[in-house]
Amino acid sequence: MLLTIAVDASPWGIGGVLMKNGSPHRWFADEIHDIDLQILEDKNGNKAARGDHRFQTTWEALALLVAIRAWRTEEHSGAMVVIQSDSLSAL
């Protein structure tokens, strides 16, 4: 079985798709929440802000984390997993 996790993000939201053997199986889409903003900051201690493009890599990494956590409980024994993102830094 081939599983593909594809994620993307913007400064306002995140989303992802889980595909099994090339066919969509599950998906999610969510906005950047206040709790995300309270927790996340850059290396200089600046808090993340919704709509702030300077945190784009953070939002991309958050999308990847959410996808992996959302789909980790499914039965995927022996599957090959491919992760796709347009953010090399997040990968």
C-alpha positions, 0 to 999 in steps of 0.5 A: 500500500502506498500512502501519500500525505500532502499538506499546504499552509497559508498565514491564515490556515492549514490543510492536508490530504491523505491518499491511499494508492493515489486516491483521496482517503481523508482530508483536513482544513483548519484556520490558525487558532489563537492557541497556535499563536500563543505557543509559537514564536521565532528564535528572537522571541517574537510571537507568531501572528495570524497573516504574518508571512514571516511565519510561513515555514512554521505554518507549513510545519504545523500542517505536517504535524497535524496531518501526522497526528490526525492519521497516525492511529489508522492501520498502515502496517507495511505501507510505504509513506510519501510526504509532499509539501511545497516547503522544503524547510518544513520537510 
